Amino acid sequence: MRGFLKMTPAWSQLVIVICMALVSLFLVGALGSVILAKMAGISLLEVGNIAKMDPNNPRTIFLIRGFQVVQFFALFVIPVLVCSWMFSTNTKKYLGLQASSRNSYYLWASVIMIVSIPLIGFVGELNQRVEFPADIAGWMKKEEESAKRTINALLSRHTIKDLLLNLIFIAGLAAVGEELLFRGMIQRLLIKIFKSPWAGIIVAAILFSAMHVQFYGFIPRFMLGVFLGAAYWYSGSLWVPMLAHFVYDGLMIVLTYYKPEMIADEKGVALSSMAVAASVSAALVGWILFRMKKESAATYESVYADDAIPLKNHPF
């Protein structure tokens, strides 16, 4: 029966979401791997070593994009839709898949992601300079290099067709899938657990960044998660952070297409040369968030009206 777990405490619902995501990723991921191996004409063992395959081989590109689709459904779409069906009687409203009450939110959220680039770059440079113990640092760098090789295999292809495919498979799938899980589902539950929008947004952003397993980019990705989470709360529509997420990733893809040297450029930049731009960027982001908050009608009562546990009204 639809909504049969609606009365379940939010903590329990969060555990169910995580378990559902892991089970779906394992089962659907395994099935997807078998299908992709058959379609590509290779063994499952070779599929498991995709990071070591020739990035210039069209078969490798096919497999990478295939796994992006599998992950999109296995980790994001299926768990979120199944859990929202169990936790509510109105999936569209529960996940915030209705239009925003103000069209200006789509613009402001997208502008935040663009003007935050200098700030994100500055914080990212600081993050890169964090020193970890040698053993831990070696493992972290190994994980990041593996992920970087995979994504660079797609970004290094320079045809209009590949640019459009990258916008769909990298920016599009990530924007829809990650926002469904981290903002539509996890942030919603965390705000209910903590009885605080800020606490829910921040913890969801931490989980969002940790999921990427890229430790030297953890802080800037966390900040982007906070911006996206705030945009969702203020606007009341999941389409707002989805669009903003797509704008940011899409812009990075387009810039890389026209400036391929960005892929291999790992030289450190003097923080002093970035500080002024980062300060202006932070001020603009703060002003836009303030403006969004001022125009927002979001309250606990409106967001959680259909939930079983009444929530207090907190200013945010």
C-alpha positions in Angstrom: 0.0 0.0 0.0 1.4 3.4 -1.0 2.8 5.4 1.9 2.8 2.4 4.3 6.0 3.7 6.0 4.8 7.2 6.3 4.6 7.0 10.1 8.1 5.6 10.4 10.6 7.9 12.2 12.8 10.0 9.9 16.0 8.3 11.2 14.6 4.9 10.2 13.6 6.2 6.8 17.1 7.5 6.2 18.6 4.1 7.0 16.0 2.5 4.6 17.1 4.9 1.9 20.8 4.1 2.4 20.1 0.4 2.4 17.9 0.6 -0.6 20.5 2.5 -2.5 23.3 0.0 -1.7 21.1 -3.0 -2.6 19.9 -1.4 -5.8 23.5 -0.4 -6.7 24.7 -4.0 -6.2 21.8 -5.7 -8.0 21.1 -3.3 -10.8 24.8 -2.6 -11.1 25.6 -6.3 -11.5 22.9 -6.7 -14.1 24.1 -3.6 -15.9 27.6 -4.9 -15.9 26.5 -8.2 -17.5 24.5 -6.4 -20.2 27.3 -3.9 -21.0 29.8 -6.7 -21.2 27.6 -8.6 -23.7 27.0 -5.4 -25.7 30.7 -4.5 -25.8 31.8 -8.1 -26.5 34.2 -8.3 -23.5 34.5 -10.3 -20.3 33.2 -9.2 -16.9 36.8 -9.2 -15.7 37.7 -6.6 -18.4 34.6 -4.5 -17.4 35.9 -4.5 -13.8 39.2 -3.0 -15.0 37.7 -0.2 -17.0 40.0 2.4 -15.5 43.0 0.6 -17.1 41.5 0.3 -20.6 42.7 2.5 -23.5 40.7 5.8 -23.2 41.0 6.3 -26.9 39.2 3.0 -27.6 35.5 3.7 -28.6 34.6 0.5 -26.6 36.0 2.2 -23.4 33.9 5.3 -24.0 30.8 3.2 -24.6 31.4 1.3 -21.3 32.0 4.5 -19.3 28.8 6.1 -20.6 26.9 2.8 -20.1 28.0 2.7 -16.5 26.9 6.3 -16.0 23.4 5.3 -17.1 23.4 2.2 -14.9 24.6 4.3 -11.9 21.9 6.9 -12.6 19.1 4.4 -12.3 20.7 2.0 -9.7 21.9 4.6 -7.2 19.6 7.6 -7.7 16.3 7.0 -9.5 15.2 3.6 -8.4 16.0 4.0 -4.6 14.4 7.5 -4.5 11.3 6.6 -6.4 10.8 3.4 -4.3 11.4 5.1 -1.0 9.2 8.1 -1.8 6.4 5.7 -2.7 6.8 4.0 0.7 7.1 7.3 2.6 4.4 9.4 1.0 1.2 9.3 -0.9 2.3 12.0 -3.3 5.7 11.4 -4.8 5.7 14.7 -6.8 5.0 16.8 -3.8 7.2 14.8 -1.5 10.3 15.2 -3.7 9.6 18.8 -4.6 9.0 18.0 -8.3 6.6 20.9 -8.7 7.4 24.2 -10.3 8.8 27.0 -8.1 6.4 29.7 -7.0 8.8 32.3 -8.4 10.6 31.9 -11.7 13.3 34.2 -10.4 14.7 31.3 -8.3 15.8 29.4 -11.4 17.8 32.4 -12.5 19.3 33.2 -9.0 20.3 29.6 -8.3 22.0 29.3 -11.7 23.8 32.7 -11.2 25.0 31.5 -7.8 26.8 28.6 -9.3 28.4 30.8 -11.9 29.5 33.6 -9.6 30.8 31.1 -7.1 33.5 29.8 -9.4 36.3 32.1 -8.1 35.3 31.2 -4.5 35.2 27.5 -5.3 38.6 27.7 -7.0 40.1 29.5 -4.0 38.7 27.0 -1.5 39.7 24.2 -3.8 43.3 25.4 -3.8 43.3 25.5 0.0 41.9 22.0 0.0 44.6 20.8 -2.3 47.2 22.0 0.2 45.9 20.1 3.2 48.5 17.6 4.3 47.5 14.0 5.3 49.6 11.2 6.7 51.7 9.6 3.9 49.7 6.3 3.8 46.3 8.0 3.8 47.4 10.6 1.2 48.7 7.8 -1.1 45.3 6.0 -0.9 43.4 9.2 -1.5 45.4 10.2 -4.5 45.1 6.7 -6.0 41.3 6.9 -5.7 41.2 10.4 -7.2 43.5 9.4 -10.1 41.3 6.5 -10.9 38.2 8.7 -11.0 40.0 11.4 -13.0 41.2 9.0 -15.7 37.7 7.9 -16.3 36.2 11.3 -16.6 39.1 12.6 -18.6 38.6 9.9 -21.1 35.3 11.6 -21.9 36.4 15.2 -21.7 39.5 14.6 -23.9 37.3 13.9 -26.9 36.8 17.0 -29.0 33.9 16.7 -31.4 30.6 18.5 -31.2 28.9 15.1 -30.9 31.1 14.3 -27.8 30.5 17.7 -26.3 26.7 17.2 -26.5 27.0 13.6 -25.2 29.1 14.8 -22.3 26.5 17.5 -21.4 23.9 14.7 -21.3 25.9 11.9 -19.6 28.0 13.9 -17.3 26.1 17.1 -16.5 22.5 16.0 -17.2 22.5 12.6 -15.4 24.5 14.0 -12.4 22.2 17.0 -12.1 19.0 15.0 -12.1 20.2 11.9 -10.2 22.3 13.6 -7.4 19.7 16.2 -6.7 16.9 13.5 -6.5 18.9 11.6 -3.9 20.8 14.2 -1.9 18.4 17.2 -1.9 15.0 15.6 -2.8 15.3 12.7 -0.4 18.3 12.8 2.0 18.1 16.6 2.8 14.4 16.4 3.3 14.8 13.6 5.9 17.8 15.3 7.6 15.9 18.6 8.0 13.1 16.6 9.7 15.6 14.8 11.9 17.5 17.9 13.1 14.4 20.1 13.1 16.6 22.7 11.4 17.0 23.5 7.7 20.6 24.6 8.0 21.6 21.4 9.8 19.9 19.3 7.2 21.4 21.2 4.3 24.9 21.1 5.8 24.9 17.4 6.6 23.4 16.5 3.2 26.1 18.6 1.6 28.8 16.6 3.6 27.3 13.3 2.4 27.0 14.7 -1.2 30.7 15.6 -1.2 31.9 12.4 0.5 30.0 10.2 -2.0 32.4 11.4 -4.8 35.4 10.0 -2.9 37.6 12.9 -4.0 39.1 14.2 -0.8 41.2 16.9 -2.3 38.1 18.5 -3.7 35.9 17.7 -0.7 35.5 21.3 0.7 34.6 23.1 -2.6 32.1 20.3 -3.5 30.6 20.6 0.0 30.1 24.3 -0.5 28.4 23.7 -3.8 26.1 21.2 -2.0 25.2 23.9 0.5 24.3 26.4 -2.3 22.2 23.8 -4.0 20.5 22.8 -0.8 19.7 26.4 0.1 18.3 26.9 -3.4 16.0 23.9 -2.9 14.8 25.0 0.5 14.1 28.6 -0.5 12.5 27.8 -3.8 10.5 24.7 -2.7 11.2 23.1 -6.1 13.8 20.4 -6.9 13.9 21.6 -10.5 15.8 24.7 -9.3 18.9 22.9 -7.9 18.7 20.5 -10.8 19.0 23.4 -13.3 21.7 25.1 -11.2 23.7 21.8 -10.9 23.4 21.3 -14.7 24.5 24.9 -15.4 27.7 24.5 -13.3 28.7 21.1 -14.6 27.8 22.1 -18.2 29.8 25.2 -18.0 32.9 23.3 -16.8 32.4 20.8 -19.7 32.2 23.6 -22.2 35.2 25.4 -20.8 37.2 22.2 -20.9 36.1 21.6 -24.5 37.4 25.0 -25.6 40.5 24.8 -23.3 41.6 21.2 -23.2 44.7 22.2 -21.2 42.4 22.6 -18.2 42.4 18.8 -17.9 46.1 18.4 -17.3 46.8 21.7 -15.6 47.6 20.8 -12.0 50.0 23.6 -11.2 49.3 25.4 -7.9 48.1 29.0 -8.1 49.2 31.7 -5.7 46.4 32.2 -3.2 47.1 36.0 -3.0 46.2 36.3 -6.7 42.9 34.5 -6.1 41.9 36.2 -2.8 40.3 39.4 -4.2 38.2 37.5 -6.8 37.2 34.9 -4.2 36.1 37.7 -1.8 33.9 39.4 -4.4 32.5 36.0 -5.4 31.6 35.2 -1.7 29.9 38.6 -1.3 27.8 38.0 -4.5 26.8 34.5 -3.3 25.9 35.8 0.1 23.8 38.6 -1.4 21.9 36.3 -3.8 21.2 33.8 -1.0 19.9 36.7 1.2 17.7 37.8 -1.7 16.3 34.3 -2.2 15.7 34.0 1.5 13.8 37.3 1.6 11.5 36.2 -1.2 11.0 32.7 0.1 7.8 31.5 1.7 9.3 28.2 2.9 8.2 27.0 6.4 8.2 23.7 8.2 4.4 23.7 8.1 4.3 24.0 4.3 7.1 21.5 3.6 6.1 18.9 6.1 2.4 19.4 6.2 1.6 15.9 5.0 4.2 14.2 7.3 3.1 12.4 10.5 5.3 14.3 12.9 4.5 18.0 13.4 7.5 20.3 13.2 8.2 23.7 14.8 8.5 26.8 12.7 12.1 28.0 12.6 13.3 31.2 10.9 15.6 30.4 8.0 
